[in-house]
Protein backbone atom coordinates (compact mmCIF):
# COMPACT_ATOMS: atom_id res chain seq x y z
CA UNK A 1 0.00 0.00 0.00
CA UNK A 2 2.87 2.36 0.79
CA UNK A 3 6.19 2.44 -0.99
CA UNK A 4 9.20 4.39 0.23
CA UNK A 5 12.31 5.44 -1.67
CA UNK A 6 15.32 6.98 0.08
CA UNK A 7 17.94 9.15 -1.56
CA UNK A 8 20.76 11.51 -0.61
CA UNK A 9 23.30 9.15 0.89
CA UNK A 10 26.95 9.32 0.04
CA UNK A 11 30.54 9.57 1.20
CA UNK A 12 31.44 12.59 3.31
CA UNK A 13 34.11 13.68 5.76
CA UNK A 14 33.64 14.02 9.50
CA UNK A 15 32.01 17.33 10.34
CA UNK A 16 30.18 17.56 7.02
CA UNK A 17 26.44 17.69 6.49
CA UNK A 18 24.10 15.57 4.44
CA UNK A 19 20.37 15.57 3.81
CA UNK A 20 18.45 12.39 3.19
CA UNK A 21 15.07 12.33 1.50
CA UNK A 22 12.33 9.74 1.55
CA UNK A 23 9.55 9.88 -1.01
CA UNK A 24 6.39 8.01 -0.06
CA UNK A 25 3.40 6.88 -2.05
CA UNK A 26 -0.19 7.08 -0.93
CA UNK A 27 -2.76 9.75 -0.27
CA UNK A 28 -2.75 8.99 3.45
CA UNK A 29 0.86 10.03 3.99
CA UNK A 30 -0.13 12.80 6.39
CA UNK A 31 -1.72 10.25 8.71
CA UNK A 32 1.45 8.18 9.06
CA UNK A 33 4.32 8.50 11.45
CA UNK A 34 7.58 8.59 9.52
CA UNK A 35 10.83 7.35 10.96
CA UNK A 36 14.49 6.97 10.15
CA UNK A 37 16.51 3.97 11.25
CA UNK A 38 20.06 2.95 10.51
CA UNK A 39 22.03 -0.26 10.46
CA UNK A 40 25.80 -0.42 10.58
CA UNK A 41 27.62 -3.46 9.27
CA UNK A 42 27.31 -6.31 11.73
CA UNK A 43 24.97 -4.35 14.00
CA UNK A 44 21.25 -4.35 14.69
CA UNK A 45 18.98 -1.80 13.13
CA UNK A 46 18.57 1.17 15.47
CA UNK A 47 16.21 4.08 15.82
CA UNK A 48 17.41 7.48 14.65
CA UNK A 49 14.48 9.89 14.44
CA UNK A 50 10.73 9.99 13.98
CA UNK A 51 8.10 12.52 12.97
CA UNK A 52 4.51 12.07 14.07
CA UNK A 53 1.55 12.99 11.92
CA UNK A 54 0.81 16.02 14.11
CA UNK A 55 4.34 17.38 14.01
CA UNK A 56 5.92 15.78 17.05
CA UNK A 57 9.53 14.65 16.75
CA UNK A 58 11.81 12.36 18.69
CA UNK A 59 15.50 11.54 18.34
CA UNK A 60 17.96 8.97 19.51
CA UNK A 61 20.37 10.32 22.11
CA UNK A 62 23.28 9.72 19.77
CA UNK A 63 21.97 12.21 17.19
CA UNK A 64 20.21 14.84 19.30
CA UNK A 65 21.38 18.33 18.44
CA UNK A 66 22.91 17.16 15.16
CA UNK A 67 20.06 15.62 13.15
CA UNK A 68 16.70 17.14 12.28
CA UNK A 69 13.71 15.31 10.85
CA UNK A 70 11.10 17.22 8.89
CA UNK A 71 8.28 16.42 6.52
CA UNK A 72 6.40 17.96 3.64
CA UNK A 73 3.00 16.32 3.55
CA UNK A 74 2.05 18.00 0.28
CA UNK A 75 5.02 16.31 -1.39
CA UNK A 76 4.73 13.04 0.52
CA UNK A 77 8.35 13.44 1.55
CA UNK A 78 10.25 13.21 4.81
CA UNK A 79 13.79 14.52 5.29
CA UNK A 80 16.67 13.88 7.63
CA UNK A 81 19.14 16.74 7.87
CA UNK A 82 22.39 15.43 9.31
CA UNK A 83 24.98 17.90 10.56
CA UNK A 84 28.34 17.44 12.25
CA UNK A 85 28.56 13.91 10.95
CA UNK A 86 30.81 11.46 12.72
CA UNK A 87 32.38 8.19 11.57
CA UNK A 88 30.03 6.47 14.03
CA UNK A 89 27.12 7.63 11.85
CA UNK A 90 28.27 5.36 9.03
CA UNK A 91 25.42 2.99 8.22
CA UNK A 92 22.66 2.17 5.81
CA UNK A 93 19.81 4.55 6.56
CA UNK A 94 16.24 3.36 6.15
CA UNK A 95 13.03 5.29 5.92
CA UNK A 96 10.00 3.70 7.55
CA UNK A 97 6.31 4.45 7.91
CA UNK A 98 3.45 3.32 10.11
CA UNK A 99 -0.14 4.49 10.49
CA UNK A 100 -1.05 6.32 13.64
CA UNK A 101 1.15 7.12 16.60
CA UNK A 102 4.93 7.36 16.38
CA UNK A 103 7.04 4.53 17.75
CA UNK A 104 10.78 4.04 18.19
CA UNK A 105 10.90 0.29 17.67
CA UNK A 106 11.61 -0.98 14.18
CA UNK A 107 9.15 -3.85 14.45
CA UNK A 108 6.31 -1.36 14.89
CA UNK A 109 6.71 -0.07 11.34
CA UNK A 110 4.85 -1.59 8.44
CA UNK A 111 6.62 -0.07 5.45
CA UNK A 112 10.31 0.31 4.65
CA UNK A 113 12.48 1.78 1.96
CA UNK A 114 15.44 0.02 0.40
CA UNK A 115 18.01 2.04 2.32
CA UNK A 116 20.71 4.51 1.37
CA UNK A 117 24.36 4.24 2.37
CA UNK A 118 25.96 7.00 4.42
CA UNK A 119 29.71 6.75 4.92
CA UNK A 120 31.62 9.25 7.06
CA UNK A 121 35.39 9.22 6.87
CA UNK A 122 37.68 10.38 9.67
C-alpha positions as CSV (number, residue, x, y, z in Angstrom):
1,X,0.0,0.0,0.0
2,X,2.9,2.4,0.8
3,X,6.2,2.4,-1.0
4,X,9.2,4.4,0.2
5,X,12.3,5.4,-1.7
6,X,15.3,7.0,0.1
7,X,17.9,9.2,-1.6
8,X,20.8,11.5,-0.6
9,X,23.3,9.2,0.9
10,X,27.0,9.3,0.0
11,X,30.5,9.6,1.2
12,X,31.4,12.6,3.3
13,X,34.1,13.7,5.8
14,X,33.6,14.0,9.5
15,X,32.0,17.3,10.3
16,X,30.2,17.6,7.0
17,X,26.4,17.7,6.5
18,X,24.1,15.6,4.4
19,X,20.4,15.6,3.8
20,X,18.4,12.4,3.2
21,X,15.1,12.3,1.5
22,X,12.3,9.7,1.5
23,X,9.5,9.9,-1.0
24,X,6.4,8.0,-0.1
25,X,3.4,6.9,-2.1
26,X,-0.2,7.1,-0.9
27,X,-2.8,9.8,-0.3
28,X,-2.7,9.0,3.5
29,X,0.9,10.0,4.0
30,X,-0.1,12.8,6.4
31,X,-1.7,10.3,8.7
32,X,1.5,8.2,9.1
33,X,4.3,8.5,11.5
34,X,7.6,8.6,9.5
35,X,10.8,7.3,11.0
36,X,14.5,7.0,10.1
37,X,16.5,4.0,11.2
38,X,20.1,3.0,10.5
39,X,22.0,-0.3,10.5
40,X,25.8,-0.4,10.6
41,X,27.6,-3.5,9.3
42,X,27.3,-6.3,11.7
43,X,25.0,-4.4,14.0
44,X,21.3,-4.4,14.7
45,X,19.0,-1.8,13.1
46,X,18.6,1.2,15.5
47,X,16.2,4.1,15.8
48,X,17.4,7.5,14.7
49,X,14.5,9.9,14.4
50,X,10.7,10.0,14.0
51,X,8.1,12.5,13.0
52,X,4.5,12.1,14.1
53,X,1.5,13.0,11.9
54,X,0.8,16.0,14.1
55,X,4.3,17.4,14.0
56,X,5.9,15.8,17.0
57,X,9.5,14.7,16.7
58,X,11.8,12.4,18.7
59,X,15.5,11.5,18.3
60,X,18.0,9.0,19.5
61,X,20.4,10.3,22.1
62,X,23.3,9.7,19.8
63,X,22.0,12.2,17.2
64,X,20.2,14.8,19.3
65,X,21.4,18.3,18.4
66,X,22.9,17.2,15.2
67,X,20.1,15.6,13.2
68,X,16.7,17.1,12.3
69,X,13.7,15.3,10.8
70,X,11.1,17.2,8.9
71,X,8.3,16.4,6.5
72,X,6.4,18.0,3.6
73,X,3.0,16.3,3.5
74,X,2.1,18.0,0.3
75,X,5.0,16.3,-1.4
76,X,4.7,13.0,0.5
77,X,8.3,13.4,1.5
78,X,10.3,13.2,4.8
79,X,13.8,14.5,5.3
80,X,16.7,13.9,7.6
81,X,19.1,16.7,7.9
82,X,22.4,15.4,9.3
83,X,25.0,17.9,10.6
84,X,28.3,17.4,12.3
85,X,28.6,13.9,10.9
86,X,30.8,11.5,12.7
87,X,32.4,8.2,11.6
88,X,30.0,6.5,14.0
89,X,27.1,7.6,11.8
90,X,28.3,5.4,9.0
91,X,25.4,3.0,8.2
92,X,22.7,2.2,5.8
93,X,19.8,4.5,6.6
94,X,16.2,3.4,6.2
95,X,13.0,5.3,5.9
96,X,10.0,3.7,7.6
97,X,6.3,4.4,7.9
98,X,3.4,3.3,10.1
99,X,-0.1,4.5,10.5
100,X,-1.0,6.3,13.6
101,X,1.1,7.1,16.6
102,X,4.9,7.4,16.4
103,X,7.0,4.5,17.8
104,X,10.8,4.0,18.2
105,X,10.9,0.3,17.7
106,X,11.6,-1.0,14.2
107,X,9.1,-3.9,14.5
108,X,6.3,-1.4,14.9
109,X,6.7,-0.1,11.3
110,X,4.8,-1.6,8.4
111,X,6.6,-0.1,5.4
112,X,10.3,0.3,4.7
113,X,12.5,1.8,2.0
114,X,15.4,0.0,0.4
115,X,18.0,2.0,2.3
116,X,20.7,4.5,1.4
117,X,24.4,4.2,2.4
118,X,26.0,7.0,4.4
119,X,29.7,6.8,4.9
120,X,31.6,9.3,7.1
121,X,35.4,9.2,6.9
122,X,37.7,10.4,9.7
